[in-house]
Each structure stands twice: as C-alpha cells, then as structure tokens.
C-alpha cells in the first residue's frame, strides 16, 4: 500500500527559509483548478503589526452515502515540527490525484496552525506561547481563538493532529474522545510501521502507553470543545524527530489514509450494530 501511495507524488523538501506562503503555494495552485479542493485564507490575524493567515483547505470527496463525514486535520501547532505541515500538503496532493480515497468525506485541513512559529522555526508562537496548552482556557491568542471557533462551528466527527516528538523512539499515537478511537488508531500505527518503527515503551513522554498508544494527554491541547456532544474521535499522531523528513511525511500520509479507510468501514457497519 505504501508504494502505491507514494508513487503519485514527489518529495517536498523544506526550504532553508520557511515561509507559509511557500508551503501552501502548491495547494493554492491545485485549488484554483480543482473540483474537490477549496482554499480558504479568510482566517487572518495580526502579529507585531504584520498580517498573518491561518491556512485552511477543504477537500470534498466523492459521494459515499448520506451526510459527509466531517474530519478536521491539523498540523504545525508547534512551529518547529514542520513534518506534519509538509505531510498535509502531500496528503492533499494525493487526494487530488486519487479522490476516491476520500469517498464520503468532507475534510477540513489546517496545515499550519502556528504560522509565526513555523516561519521562525520555534515551538512557540511569536507571542512566546505554546499554543498547544492554550485551548479552551479563554486564551487571548488569536490563532487559538480562530481554531476554537472553527472547532465549534464545524462540529467535526473526528479530529486528527500531527506532531513530532524529539524524545520518542518510534511512531506512536494518542487516543482521546469517542470510544471507537482506539479501533482507529491501531490501523494508523500499523500503516506507519511500514516506514517507521512503533514506539513500544511502557512510558512515552511521561504517560503510560501500551503498544504505542497513550490514552492521556496534557491539558490545553487542540481538541473538541469540552461540552461537545457527541464526542468526536480525537487522534494525535507523533513521529520521531530523527528519521529523514521524507520518511516522516510518508508515514503520516500512510496513517491518515488508514484512518479514512477504517472509519468509513465503521460508518458503513454502524447501522447494523
């Protein structure tokens, strides 16, 4: 499966100077002539007197039943973790080439949730905040407020966030939210394992883990609103920092593809439960 996924797109190399506009330019060109990919750069804010954009893309897959399955996919909440951002560019390029992968889905993709940190290559935003500790705490950070508004307005069925961990020994995941989450994360880790080993330690990032899956998490991470009902599934995928960038990006793409496939099967089976 991995060979098929990777054969449709070429590697994206991170430039020496990372600019959000350079990252999203290929997606904007795709969206200009696509019937499935929509670019939305209306989420804007100001930082140190400079206008900033929080890029958002929607990919609407072929019809696959009743209402589309709404997923939100996020990366770059820490600016020094570019692998997730580049992986989402590659993932959307893959979907444009093979839209059947997204049959039945409406995907909202946010490749750079911390644009100032991304351009400065820092974990924190330009305001010195770790944005992934700010959610649902009445934060004044504009990036967080924009993302919280999107999380409330779009009522996602599932959330997926991509991260890089420089302390881990392999690919792993964090499962939160709906009960079915653990059934979705295993196929994702198995798909990534064709490219990167799984982190099998009992303690990962200070949390208890089993077979590369953590069920706990830090407070304030990007997530559904506390009062959201029904709860969406919430998956955080973490790649180790050491491997080559192209391998990490490909592992993310393989994991995302596996989640789409598995959740679509679950939805198809659910009426018979």
Secondary structure, 3 states (H helix, E strand, C coil): CHHHHHCCCCCCCCCCCCCHHHHHHHHHHHHHCCCCEEEECCCEEEECCEEEECCEEEEECCCCCCCCEEEEEECCCCCCCHHHHHHHHHHHHHHHHCHHHHCCEEEEEECCCCHHHHHHCCCCCCCCCCHHHCCCCCCCCHHHHHHHHHHHHHCCCEEEEEEEECCCCCEEEEEEECCCHHHHHHHHHHHHCCCCCECCCCEECCEEEECCEECCCCCCCCCCCCCCCCCCEEEEEEEECCCCHHHHHHHHHHHHHHHHHHHHHHHHHHCCC
